[in-house]
């Protein structure tokens, strides 16, 4: 069994599965043929919020902040995230000086 060749993504220049959607240069295919692909990274300047791409960090939900990341892709992160958040925090914003 050989994997089908992958298509090259738009301006962000990331590989994507042919099942990817709009604004999703990297999309993980569903485990079965009847499953929908999930977004794992958005185009530059957009933020991954759940399984959708939003325009800018200000569109992250309450209790989240927009974390810019040129390597892994921008994303909305929960204020209480174990890696980037703060325990028992309800509202937060990104601190560029601390990169979190």
N, C-alpha and C positions, 0 to 999 in steps of 0.2 A: 504494500500500500504506500503510495507516494502522496505527500501533501500537495495540494494545488498551489501554484505560485500566488504570492500575495501582491495586492495592488499598492502602489506608492501613495501615501497620504497627501493632502493639499499643503499649502504654504508652510506648515509646521515641519514638514519633511520627516514624518514618522511613518513607520510601516503600519498598515491597518489591514484587518481582515476584510474581505469583500462584503461581509455582512454589516459593516459599520454604518452609522447614520450620519446625518448632517452635523457638523461641528464636533465630530468624534474621530479624530485621526487614528486613535488606537481604540479598538473595540474588541473585547474578548467574545468569541463566539459562544453560543449556548452549548451546553453539554450534549443536548440531543437536537436533532434537526427541527423539532417543533418548538424549540425554545428561542427566545429573542436575545440578540446580542446585548451585552452590557457595556456601557461606556467606561473606560478606564483612564482616559485623558482627553482634555478638550484642546481646541486650537488655541494658539497664543492669545492672550488678553482675556480669555474666558475662564471661568472657574467651574470645576466639577462639583455639582451639588447633587448628591445621591446618584442617580443615573441620567442626569441631564446637565447641559452646559448653560451657564448663565453669564450675562454680560457684566463683568466686574464684581469685585468683592462686596459691594454694597447690596448685591442681590442674594447674598447668603441669608439663611433663615436666622431668626432671633435665637440666641444661644449658640451661634456659630460665628467664626471670623474667616475672612478670606486670607489664605496663606499662599503668597506667590512662591513658585518653585520652578525655575527654568529647567531643571533636570527631570523632575518627576511630573511636572504639570501643576498649574494652579488648582487649588481645591478649597472647598468650604470645610472647615474643621470645627468639630464640637468644642465648646469652651472647656468641657471636662475630659477631652481626649487624653489618654494616658501618656502619650508622647509629647504632644504640643500644647495641651490645655493645662488647666489649674483645677485641682480637686474642689468640688462643691461650688464652682463658679457658674453663675447664671448668665451674665453678660460679659462680653470681652471684645477686644479689638487687637489687630495685629500690631506688634511692636517691631519695627524694622531694625532698631539697634540691637535687640536680642534675637532677631530672626525667629520669633515665636509669638 
